Amino acid sequence: MPRPTRAQRAAIAQRRADAVELRLAGADPLTVGRKLAADPALNSDRIAYPCGYGHELYAKGRPAPDEETLIRSVNRDITEALEQRIASSQADVEALRALEDARLDRLFLVAYRRAVRDGELPAIDRALRIMERRARLRGLDRPLRTEISGQDGGPIEVTDATADELAALIALTDPDAERGGR
């Protein structure tokens, strides 16, 4: 099958957007497929939808796709449309992250000059806060690693405990538990 032209790609993108909108409005995939079908006999509006479902068949005078094929096509279109939206959103996030990074660079330059040149303690604090923000923005900070160990760094021993022993442990760690949670 030849590659779609620019106009066909635009019509397919519109079909996908329409399919998403119809699904968001509550239409089931089969209803969406019928509404956006290329064949006027199948199309619920009785008007051929440009580059609608089954447009290749309709152009050749062949029968319209069956219901199962329509449903598969609608689901594929919706998946692709949503994946494109996610990819576009990710690109927007990356652009915004770059803009915020540039802003932090400008702010840091001012704070750093004052901190180094004048030795102002508030400027040093401000520069450090900007550096912390940049590290979070860029994901440079490592997550804290917490390790729980037993006595002298050894393994924790797990044993069976009675209900009374558990109640005593809870009372040691939670003063409200002794009073019945009041």
C-alpha positions as a Markdown table, in Angstrom:
| # | Residue | x | y | z |
|---|---|---|---|---|
| 1 | Met | 0.0 | 0.0 | 0.0 |
| 2 | Pro | 1.5 | 3.4 | -0.9 |
| 3 | Arg | 2.3 | 5.9 | 1.8 |
| 4 | Pro | -0.5 | 8.3 | 2.5 |
| 5 | Thr | -0.3 | 11.8 | 1.2 |
| 6 | Arg | -0.1 | 14.8 | 3.5 |
| 7 | Ala | -3.8 | 15.4 | 3.0 |
| 8 | Gln | -4.6 | 11.8 | 3.8 |
| 9 | Arg | -2.4 | 11.9 | 6.9 |
| 10 | Ala | -4.3 | 15.0 | 8.1 |
| 11 | Ala | -7.6 | 13.3 | 7.4 |
| 12 | Ile | -6.5 | 10.2 | 9.3 |
| 13 | Ala | -5.3 | 12.4 | 12.2 |
| 14 | Gln | -8.7 | 14.0 | 12.2 |
| 15 | Arg | -10.5 | 10.6 | 12.2 |
| 16 | Arg | -8.4 | 9.6 | 15.2 |
| 17 | Ala | -9.2 | 12.8 | 17.1 |
| 18 | Asp | -12.9 | 12.3 | 16.3 |
| 19 | Ala | -12.7 | 8.7 | 17.4 |
| 20 | Val | -11.2 | 9.8 | 20.8 |
| 21 | Glu | -13.9 | 12.5 | 21.2 |
| 22 | Leu | -16.7 | 10.0 | 20.4 |
| 23 | Arg | -15.3 | 7.5 | 22.9 |
| 24 | Leu | -14.9 | 10.2 | 25.6 |
| 25 | Ala | -18.6 | 11.1 | 24.9 |
| 26 | Gly | -19.5 | 7.5 | 25.7 |
| 27 | Ala | -19.9 | 5.9 | 22.3 |
| 28 | Asp | -18.9 | 2.3 | 22.1 |
| 29 | Pro | -16.2 | 1.3 | 19.5 |
| 30 | Leu | -18.7 | -0.2 | 17.0 |
| 31 | Thr | -20.8 | 3.0 | 17.1 |
| 32 | Val | -17.6 | 5.1 | 16.5 |
| 33 | Gly | -16.6 | 2.8 | 13.6 |
| 34 | Arg | -20.0 | 3.2 | 12.0 |
| 35 | Lys | -20.1 | 7.0 | 12.5 |
| 36 | Leu | -16.6 | 7.3 | 11.0 |
| 37 | Ala | -16.9 | 4.8 | 8.2 |
| 38 | Ala | -16.0 | 5.7 | 4.6 |
| 39 | Asp | -18.9 | 3.8 | 3.1 |
| 40 | Pro | -22.1 | 5.8 | 3.1 |
| 41 | Ala | -24.1 | 2.6 | 3.4 |
| 42 | Leu | -22.4 | 1.8 | 6.6 |
| 43 | Asn | -21.9 | 5.3 | 7.9 |
| 44 | Ser | -24.6 | 6.3 | 10.4 |
| 45 | Asp | -24.7 | 9.8 | 8.9 |
| 46 | Arg | -25.1 | 8.3 | 5.4 |
| 47 | Ile | -22.2 | 10.5 | 4.3 |
| 48 | Ala | -18.8 | 9.1 | 3.4 |
| 49 | Tyr | -16.2 | 10.1 | 6.1 |
| 50 | Pro | -13.0 | 11.2 | 4.4 |
| 51 | Cys | -10.3 | 8.5 | 5.0 |
| 52 | Gly | -12.9 | 6.8 | 7.3 |
| 53 | Tyr | -12.8 | 3.2 | 8.3 |
| 54 | Gly | -12.7 | 1.0 | 5.2 |
| 55 | His | -11.8 | 3.8 | 2.8 |
| 56 | Glu | -9.4 | 1.6 | 0.9 |
| 57 | Leu | -12.2 | -0.9 | 0.4 |
| 58 | Tyr | -14.8 | 1.8 | -0.5 |
| 59 | Ala | -12.4 | 3.3 | -3.1 |
| 60 | Lys | -12.2 | -0.1 | -4.8 |
| 61 | Gly | -15.9 | -0.8 | -4.7 |
| 62 | Arg | -15.5 | -3.7 | -2.3 |
| 63 | Pro | -17.8 | -4.5 | 0.7 |
| 64 | Ala | -17.4 | -2.5 | 3.9 |
| 65 | Pro | -15.4 | -4.0 | 6.8 |
| 66 | Asp | -17.3 | -6.2 | 9.2 |
| 67 | Glu | -18.1 | -5.2 | 12.8 |
| 68 | Glu | -15.1 | -6.9 | 14.3 |
| 69 | Thr | -12.7 | -5.2 | 11.9 |
| 70 | Leu | -14.4 | -1.8 | 12.6 |
| 71 | Ile | -13.9 | -2.4 | 16.4 |
| 72 | Arg | -10.3 | -3.4 | 16.0 |
| 73 | Ser | -9.6 | -0.3 | 13.8 |
| 74 | Val | -11.3 | 2.1 | 16.2 |
| 75 | Asn | -9.3 | 0.6 | 19.1 |
| 76 | Arg | -6.1 | 0.9 | 17.2 |
| 77 | Asp | -6.8 | 4.5 | 16.2 |
| 78 | Ile | -7.6 | 5.5 | 19.8 |
| 79 | Thr | -4.5 | 3.8 | 21.1 |
| 80 | Glu | -2.3 | 5.5 | 18.5 |
| 81 | Ala | -4.0 | 8.9 | 19.1 |
| 82 | Leu | -3.5 | 8.7 | 22.9 |
| 83 | Glu | 0.1 | 7.5 | 22.4 |
| 84 | Gln | 0.7 | 10.6 | 20.2 |
| 85 | Arg | -0.8 | 12.8 | 22.8 |
| 86 | Ile | 1.4 | 11.3 | 25.5 |
| 87 | Ala | 4.5 | 11.8 | 23.4 |
| 88 | Ser | 3.5 | 15.4 | 22.6 |
| 89 | Ser | 2.9 | 16.0 | 26.4 |
| 90 | Gln | 6.4 | 14.5 | 27.1 |
| 91 | Ala | 7.9 | 16.9 | 24.6 |
| 92 | Asp | 6.1 | 19.8 | 26.2 |
| 93 | Val | 7.3 | 18.7 | 29.6 |
| 94 | Glu | 10.9 | 18.6 | 28.3 |
| 95 | Ala | 10.6 | 22.0 | 26.8 |
| 96 | Leu | 9.2 | 23.4 | 30.0 |
| 97 | Arg | 12.0 | 21.7 | 32.0 |
| 98 | Ala | 14.6 | 23.3 | 29.7 |
| 99 | Leu | 12.9 | 26.7 | 30.2 |
| 100 | Glu | 12.9 | 26.3 | 34.0 |
| 101 | Asp | 16.6 | 25.2 | 33.9 |
| 102 | Ala | 17.5 | 28.4 | 32.0 |
| 103 | Arg | 15.6 | 30.5 | 34.5 |
| 104 | Leu | 17.4 | 28.8 | 37.4 |
| 105 | Asp | 20.7 | 29.5 | 35.6 |
| 106 | Arg | 20.0 | 33.2 | 35.5 |
| 107 | Leu | 18.9 | 33.3 | 39.1 |
| 108 | Phe | 21.9 | 31.3 | 40.2 |
| 109 | Leu | 24.3 | 33.7 | 38.5 |
| 110 | Val | 23.0 | 36.6 | 40.5 |
| 111 | Ala | 23.0 | 34.8 | 43.8 |
| 112 | Tyr | 26.4 | 33.2 | 43.1 |
| 113 | Arg | 28.0 | 36.6 | 42.3 |
| 114 | Arg | 26.7 | 38.1 | 45.5 |
| 115 | Ala | 27.7 | 35.1 | 47.5 |
| 116 | Val | 31.2 | 35.0 | 46.2 |
| 117 | Arg | 32.0 | 38.7 | 45.7 |
| 118 | Asp | 30.3 | 40.1 | 48.8 |
| 119 | Gly | 30.2 | 37.0 | 51.0 |
| 120 | Glu | 26.5 | 37.6 | 51.8 |
| 121 | Leu | 25.2 | 34.7 | 53.9 |
| 122 | Pro | 21.6 | 35.2 | 52.5 |
| 123 | Ala | 23.0 | 35.0 | 48.9 |
| 124 | Ile | 24.9 | 31.8 | 49.8 |
| 125 | Asp | 21.6 | 30.3 | 51.2 |
| 126 | Arg | 19.8 | 31.4 | 48.0 |
| 127 | Ala | 22.4 | 29.9 | 45.7 |
| 128 | Leu | 22.2 | 26.7 | 47.6 |
| 129 | Arg | 18.4 | 26.6 | 47.3 |
| 130 | Ile | 18.7 | 27.2 | 43.6 |
| 131 | Met | 21.2 | 24.4 | 43.3 |
| 132 | Glu | 18.9 | 22.1 | 45.2 |
| 133 | Arg | 16.0 | 23.0 | 43.0 |
| 134 | Arg | 18.1 | 22.4 | 39.9 |
| 135 | Ala | 19.2 | 19.0 | 41.2 |
| 136 | Arg | 15.5 | 18.0 | 41.8 |
| 137 | Leu | 14.5 | 19.3 | 38.3 |
| 138 | Arg | 17.2 | 17.3 | 36.6 |
| 139 | Gly | 16.8 | 14.2 | 38.8 |
| 140 | Leu | 20.3 | 14.4 | 40.1 |
| 141 | Asp | 19.5 | 13.6 | 43.8 |
| 142 | Arg | 19.7 | 9.9 | 44.6 |
| 143 | Pro | 16.9 | 8.4 | 46.6 |
| 144 | Leu | 17.8 | 7.7 | 50.2 |
| 145 | Arg | 18.7 | 4.1 | 50.8 |
| 146 | Thr | 17.4 | 2.7 | 54.0 |
| 147 | Glu | 18.6 | -0.5 | 55.4 |
| 148 | Ile | 17.1 | -2.2 | 58.4 |
| 149 | Ser | 19.3 | -4.7 | 60.3 |
| 150 | Gly | 19.3 | -6.6 | 63.5 |
| 151 | Gln | 21.6 | -6.4 | 66.5 |
| 152 | Asp | 25.2 | -5.5 | 65.6 |
| 153 | Gly | 24.2 | -5.1 | 61.9 |
| 154 | Gly | 23.2 | -8.7 | 61.6 |
| 155 | Pro | 20.1 | -10.1 | 60.1 |
| 156 | Ile | 16.7 | -9.6 | 61.8 |
| 157 | Glu | 15.4 | -12.6 | 63.5 |
| 158 | Val | 11.7 | -13.3 | 62.9 |
| 159 | Thr | 9.9 | -15.4 | 65.4 |
| 160 | Asp | 6.4 | -16.2 | 66.3 |
| 161 | Ala | 4.8 | -13.9 | 68.9 |
| 162 | Thr | 1.8 | -14.2 | 71.0 |
| 163 | Ala | -1.0 | -11.7 | 71.0 |
| 164 | Asp | 0.1 | -10.5 | 74.5 |
| 165 | Glu | 3.7 | -10.0 | 73.2 |
| 166 | Leu | 2.5 | -8.0 | 70.2 |
| 167 | Ala | 0.3 | -5.9 | 72.5 |
| 168 | Ala | 3.3 | -5.2 | 74.7 |
| 169 | Leu | 5.4 | -4.1 | 71.7 |
| 170 | Ile | 2.7 | -1.9 | 70.4 |
| 171 | Ala | 2.3 | -0.3 | 73.9 |
| 172 | Leu | 6.1 | 0.4 | 73.9 |
| 173 | Thr | 6.0 | 2.2 | 70.6 |
| 174 | Asp | 2.5 | 3.8 | 70.7 |
| 175 | Pro | 1.6 | 5.5 | 73.9 |
| 176 | Asp | -2.0 | 6.1 | 72.7 |
| 177 | Ala | -2.5 | 2.3 | 72.3 |
| 178 | Glu | -2.4 | 1.8 | 76.0 |
| 179 | Arg | -5.4 | 4.1 | 76.4 |
| 180 | Gly | -7.3 | 2.4 | 73.7 |
| 181 | Gly | -6.4 | 4.9 | 70.9 |
| 182 | Arg | -7.9 | 7.9 | 72.7 |
